Amino acid sequence: MSNWGALATGRLLTDFSLWSADLLRLEEEIRRVDPFADLYHIDVSDGHAARAFLFFPDLVARVRSATQKLLHVHLEVDSSILLEQIDQFAGAGADVISIGSTWSGGLTGAALDRIRRCGKVAGLAIGYGTVPETAEPYLELIQILTLMGTATGVKGQQLIPNALARLERARVILRKRGMNHRVRIAADGAIRRETVPSLRASGADIVIMGSLAFGSENLAATIQWLHSLPSPSWSMESG
């Protein structure tokens, strides 16, 4: 099994969102793209935090059987079921579990601690309307900070106007706290060929790819291009 510490640090990482795969042929899709993904992104919503109901534990368990790559579960669920959902998805085979800051309420710290006690990598996802400073009290507990550039659970949106500034601000916070070497920043939402270079330059270590991965006519060339994007001075390898 791959592990978080073994992920590359000198290039942009790719987190493939399974929501954009052909869900009727999910196992086939995973096998098709598996050589190119660093992680698989699995969005979970209870219908309150986002407009759609998304993935569920039994399906994640089946995905786990189809790949050795890291599975990154992003929970956008109400605080009343958050801890139970962490246990269920940890048991289903998630390697990384990120929780949405908007819906975790006063349970944020307890939820992140729960993830770590399950032996999983903990992450925090900051909604597009929430300032990056929200993550500061929890930086010691997380290894991935996801900044949403669009609303959760709605495909085809445009990147919010301040998405790049938010990434830059998050990078400044990590550097000031000495966390640049430990916490990776992921950009989620409107990940397209025209947005990725700016997202990378503004602070992203990881891009959560939907149609850019599963809809690519030449995925090998797309990934080669992504890997060729230069590592700015804030990169993980610079500490």
RAWO-V30591 format. One record per backbone hydrogen bond with DSSP energy under -1.0 kcal/mol. CO is the residue of the C=O (numbers start at 1). NH is the residue of the N-H. E is the energy in kcal/mol with one decimal. If there is no record, write none. Layout:
co = {CO	CO}
nh = {NH	NH}
e = {E	E}
This chain:
co = {3	4	13	14	14	15	16	17	18	21	22	25	26	27	28	29	30	33	39	40	41	42	43	44	45	56	57	58	59	60	61	63	68	70	71	71	72	73	74	75	76	78	81	82	83	84	85	86	87	88	89	95	96	97	98	99	100	104	105	107	108	109	110	111	112	113	114	115	116	121	122	123	124	125	126	127	131	132	133	135	136	138	143	144	145	146	147	149	160	162	163	164	165	166	167	168	169	170	171	172	173	174	175	179	179	184	185	185	186	187	188	190	192	192	195	196	197	198	199	205	206	207	209	210	210	211	218	219	220	221	222	223	224	226	232	235	236}
nh = {6	7	207	38	39	209	41	20	21	23	25	29	30	31	32	33	34	36	16	72	18	74	55	76	54	60	61	62	63	64	65	66	2	40	95	96	42	98	44	100	46	81	85	86	87	88	89	90	91	92	94	121	73	123	75	125	104	107	108	111	112	113	114	115	116	117	118	120	119	97	143	99	146	101	148	130	134	135	136	138	139	141	184	124	186	126	188	160	163	166	167	168	169	170	171	172	173	174	175	176	177	179	178	182	183	145	205	206	147	208	149	192	195	196	199	200	201	202	204	13	187	15	17	213	214	215	222	223	224	225	226	227	228	229	235	238	239}
e = {-1.2	-1.6	-2.2	-1.9	-1.9	-1.7	-3.4	-1.7	-1.3	-1.1	-1.6	-2.6	-2.5	-2.2	-1.9	-2.0	-1.7	-2.4	-2.5	-3.6	-2.4	-2.6	-1.9	-2.7	-1.0	-1.9	-2.3	-1.4	-2.3	-2.6	-1.0	-1.7	-1.5	-2.4	-2.2	-2.4	-3.1	-2.9	-2.5	-2.1	-1.1	-1.9	-2.4	-2.3	-2.0	-2.2	-2.6	-2.4	-2.2	-1.3	-2.2	-2.5	-2.9	-2.0	-3.2	-3.0	-1.2	-2.2	-1.2	-3.2	-2.4	-2.3	-2.1	-2.2	-2.0	-2.4	-1.3	-2.0	-1.7	-2.7	-2.7	-2.1	-2.6	-2.8	-2.6	-2.1	-2.0	-2.2	-1.4	-2.1	-1.1	-1.8	-2.5	-1.9	-2.6	-3.4	-2.1	-2.3	-1.8	-2.1	-1.8	-2.4	-2.3	-2.4	-2.3	-2.1	-2.3	-2.2	-2.4	-2.5	-1.8	-3.2	-1.2	-1.4	-2.6	-3.0	-2.9	-1.9	-2.9	-2.5	-3.6	-1.2	-1.1	-2.5	-2.2	-2.8	-2.3	-1.6	-2.2	-2.7	-2.6	-2.4	-3.7	-1.3	-2.4	-1.9	-2.2	-2.7	-2.1	-2.2	-2.2	-2.7	-1.2	-1.1	-1.8	-1.7	-1.4}
